[in-house]
């Protein structure tokens, strides 16, 4: 194991609530009912695709120009929300796990569909914690396409099977699988069943034992 690749939302910090608030606000403006269940469909996908889903819920069609304006409006509201972020909102166990990886000489990268990833990392004080950041500005294809994960590994000179991915969305799990990387699902087993290992989070686990399991996953992948 030479590399750990982390998704951002739902793995490092829970910004999903701010996405939900911004999308719900936009949907209300358009006269569309938008629930937390609807919001689950938006996890791990691009902003444009998320907007398409919201419009589908309301049976609406918009021109390309209108789509761009709506997506920008949603992002403006979202940025207003995340500008209030502090390091206290880093999810439990994340910092200690990053330190453990560092002591083991394992590189770390961030791969997120969010175009606001650099801003969020700065707000959390984590900008220097990742050797590479691949965000929505860096790739042409969003998850479940594996482009982002493969780019992160390539930039750090690591073979895909030597990298472990941490994801909370089904699209991210699929992307990691397609990249040929072992993947750990962070969240509910029901929605992350295809992951190689599933954790509720980094807080209530023996992190050294977890690291040994990850090394075994990598060894099994290399041996295939």
Secondary structure by P-SEA (a helix, b strand, c coil): ccbbbbbcccccccaaaaaaaaaaaaaaaacccccaaaaaaaccccaaaaaaaaaaaacccccaaaaaaaaaaaaaaaaaaaccccccccccaaaaaaaaaaaacbbbbbbbcccaaaaaaaaacccccccccccccccccccccaaaaaaaaaaaccccccbbbbbccaaaaaaaaaacbbbbbccccccccccccccccccccaaaaaaaaaaaaaaaaaac
